[in-house]
């Protein structure tokens, strides 16, 4: 019985692991999570916001629901598009924009 107790205590506390090394390992794990998960997501959100801000009347777009259309009216939070197939008018929130198919060469940078 005395033989099992010392083995359990040594298994719970490894002798070579210092608290400083443990903190360094946690910092490295957090840094890896930041650079591989959080930073790319924020960069993607920034690009999507820029695309929505640079939307113009006449652009051909695709919504998150897969509807293809042409922008005919823009407001602060909404847009009215005309579907390409039957020319019906639909109102969408700007956040529903998935991609802008129109390429603009003269997009001014806002600073």
Residue pairs with C-beta under 8 A, 6 or more apart in sequence:
51 97
51 99
51 100
52 94
52 95
52 97
53 110
54 100
54 104
54 107
55 61
55 71
55 74
55 79
55 94
55 97
55 100
56 71
56 74
56 102
56 104
57 71
57 72
57 73
57 74
58 70
58 71
58 102
59 70
59 71
59 100
59 101
59 102
60 68
60 69
60 70
60 71
60 84
60 100
60 101
60 102
61 68
61 69
61 70
61 71
61 81
61 97
61 98
61 99
61 100
61 101
61 102
62 68
62 97
62 98
62 99
62 101
63 69
63 81
63 92
63 96
63 97
63 98
64 96
64 97
64 98
65 96
67 81
67 83
67 90
68 83
68 84
68 85
68 101
69 81
69 82
69 83
69 84
69 90
70 81
70 82
70 84
71 79
71 80
71 81
72 80
72 81
72 82
72 89
73 79
73 80
74 80
77 93
77 94
78 91
78 92
78 93
78 94
79 91
79 92
79 93
79 94
79 97
80 89
80 90
80 91
80 92
81 89
81 90
81 92
82 88
82 89
82 90
83 89
83 90
